[in-house]
Amino acid sequence: MEELYVFGTGNAQAVHCYNTCFAIREGDGFFMVDAGGGNGILRILEDMDVDLCHIHNIFVTHEHTDHILGIVWMVRMIATAMRKGRYEGELRIYCHQGLVDTISTICRLTMQAKFYKMIGSRIFLVPVEDGETVRIMDYDVTFFDILSTKARQFGFTTILKNGRRFTCAGDEPYNPECRPYVEGSDWLLHEAFCLYRDREIFEPYEKHHSTVKEACELAESLRIPNLVLWHTEDKDLAQRKKLYTAEGREYYHGNLLVPEDGEIIAL
């Protein structure tokens, strides 16, 4: 049975929860998507009992700090495990072409040469194109440009072992031109920067983000059965699940999930 491992659920400025990142688990393998903005990812992996040695595929969506800087720690720790003989095989990091040099440069500038030189030998930066399908673990993963207004960003869609379509739409509002990739999804992962009622406080539209209302209206219009909302503000985490779910229910009638960091969701 496949599971969604929720590592973080916060937006770029969140300090009371970790930045949004996750993995699909199937058997002992993990397909990880982003790593947040720092070494907090290492504590989360430990708390969730995720062995680095079982992560051989990571997808980096875009260049923003809350998505890319954690990858430095993943490379650092996996390279260490490789050198000590504790990690078998290779690590592949998928990203759009523009991120290859960015990730390589950040790693070169921030880690010792003995770790950096693993890139190109056992750690590979794999560029993917808009609309390209790549076999990752046992999945055919199709990457697509979400047509971001800020920095080039890719999402992806794939078919799970149970036949359900699983789609990550990135951390900006859905662009209708991405409909061929998103329509027909059984699971949609979508950002919801804040509650619609709090839009004047958090100004999501100025940052080109959605509220719970817009994300739920989208899922309702596309008849998405399962919707996961995250990449949120973090000012009231104790009430976030309750408040976001209540607002979302006004606009969406499917299975609405507002996870906390560290949750595991059966897919």
C-alpha positions, -999 to +999 in steps of 0.1 A: +000+000+000+013+034-009+015+062+016+020+100+015+046+110+041+041+146+050+074+161+061+064+197+062+033+219+056+043+255+060+050+283+036+084+300+031+081+321+062+068+294+085+087+289+117+063+269+138+062+241+113+086+230+085+084+241+049+062+220+026+078+188+014+068+152+012+074+117-002+054+089-017+063+056+000+059+023-017+075-007+001+109+003+014+113+031-012+106+068-010+101+092-039+109+125-021+097+159-033+116+189-021+134+191+012+124+223+027+147+252+036+172+237+060+185+208+081+152+205+099+145+179+073+170+156+090+151+157+123+118+151+105+131+121+087+144+107+120+111+114+138+092+096+110+117+067+109+127+073+073+161+059+066+182+080+042+194+048+027+159+042+013+158+075-005+172+072-040+150+096-059+143+133-051+125+158-072+132+195-066+103+217-079+119+251-080+146+274-068+130+292-038+148+288-005+120+269+013+122+242-014+158+240-024+181+246+006+172+213+023+185+194-007+221+205+004+216+186+036+202+155+018+233+155-005+256+161+024+242+133+045+238+108+017+273+114+004+286+108+039+266+075+041+280+065+007+316+072+018+311+051+049+296+022+029+262+025+044+243+036+013+239+012-016+233+024-052+229+059-065+209+090-057+191+108-085+179+144-081+153+154-107+147+190-116+141+213-146+172+222-166+177+256-150+181+241-115+210+217-124+236+244-122+219+261-092+219+229-071+255+221-081+267+255-073+251+257-039+265+223-030+300+233-043+300+265-022+286+249+010+302+215+014+336+199+015+351+187-018+350+151-007+312+153-006+307+175-036+327+152-058+301+125-053+279+146-077+285+130-110+298+097-097+270+083-075+248+114-070+233+126-103+214+158-112+189+147-138+172+175-159+136+169-170+116+187-196+080+199-196+058+170-204+085+144-201+078+110-185+105+093-164+104+059-148+110+064-111+108+035-087+079+016-103+061+048-115+058+066-148+062+102-135+052+130-159+066+164-151+050+196-162+057+233-160+031+249-137+037+283-156+047+302-125+047+339-125+078+341-101+103+313-108+102+284-132+085+255-114+075+220-122+048+198-108+042+162-116+015+135-121+017+097-118-005+067-116-003+048-083-003+010-080-040+011-071-047+029-104-054+063-089-038+094-104-017+114-080-009+150-089+013+177-073+004+211-086+033+230-071+030+259-047+011+285-068-025+287-080-035+262-107-031+275-142-059+263-166-032+255-192-021+226-169-056+210-171-044+180-192-021+170-163-045+179-134-079+169-147-089+133-138-066+132-107-078+112-078-054+130-055-045+167-058-019+184-037-025+221-037-013+252-018-036+272+004-017+302+018-044+311+043-082+312+050-102+333+026-115+353+056-079+362+065-069+373+030-065+409+040-041+399+068-018+375+048-023+390+013-021+358-006-030+373-040-001+398-038+022+368-034+004+348-061-010+322-038-045+308-032-068+308-002-086+277+011-117+289-008-100+290-042-082+257-038-114+240-028-135+256-056-109+243-081-110+208-067-148+209-068-149+221-104-125+194-115-143+168-095-112+158-076-121+131-050-092+137-026-076+172-019-046+179+003-041+215+014-007+228+027+020+254+021+001+276+046+008+303+071+016+291+106+001+317+130-025+293+146-013+257+140-034+244+169-066+254+151-054+252+114-068+218+106-102+227+121-105+261+106-092+252+071-114+221+070-145+241+081-139+268+054-131+242+028-163+223+034-183+253+021-168+249-013-156+213-017-175+180-010-148+155-015-122+141+009-105+172+023-072+168+042-052+195+060-023+175+074+002+184+101+039+179+098+047+142+103+014+128+092+012+096+071-017+094+047-028+061+031-032+066-007 
